[in-house]
């Protein structure tokens, strides 16, 4: 994990946050990851682990009906603002706001899927892949995440991973066209490579 441009205190907080998370001290981990992001808001590993800690804490916490309703209202109005940003071509602002929505409910697959889509559009591919993998932690059969990951890995020429994801997707959703195309394209590329390997020089 790269700590480039991360201040020494923030790096220490992050390491302590990881240790607290491993010990299932989620409240302390959340506080530490939040502190890192207050100083370095673009340090995505802290953001990623903050969501994981929040998700684990929610599993063991009880929420009142009032808290549930308040959360839904906040998400509703923030979502409207996200689409207003998109309409005015302020994609970076939309991403920042969408991340705040995820913070309110890191288990919400729709919010995570929307964030992954925004990140892909802005070419933040590594971050998008992490979001998609987090979706699969929540729902390992999520077809959107499987499909997008397969497409992204295929684009990176990581054919073994792309093919594996496409096969898993086809088991869940037979005749999924993007998955079928990825497998056919990879098989075709393999056949072409094999054909080149078999070419013998003329005498």
Secondary structure as GFF3:
##gff-version 3
##sequence-region A 1 203
A	DSSP	alpha_helix	8	22	.	.	.	ID=ss1
A	DSSP	alpha_helix	26	39	.	.	.	ID=ss2
A	DSSP	alpha_helix	44	60	.	.	.	ID=ss3
A	DSSP	alpha_helix	65	87	.	.	.	ID=ss4
A	DSSP	alpha_helix	91	104	.	.	.	ID=ss5
A	DSSP	alpha_helix	109	121	.	.	.	ID=ss6
A	DSSP	alpha_helix	125	138	.	.	.	ID=ss7
A	DSSP	alpha_helix	143	155	.	.	.	ID=ss8
A	DSSP	alpha_helix	159	172	.	.	.	ID=ss9
A	DSSP	alpha_helix	177	197	.	.	.	ID=ss10
###
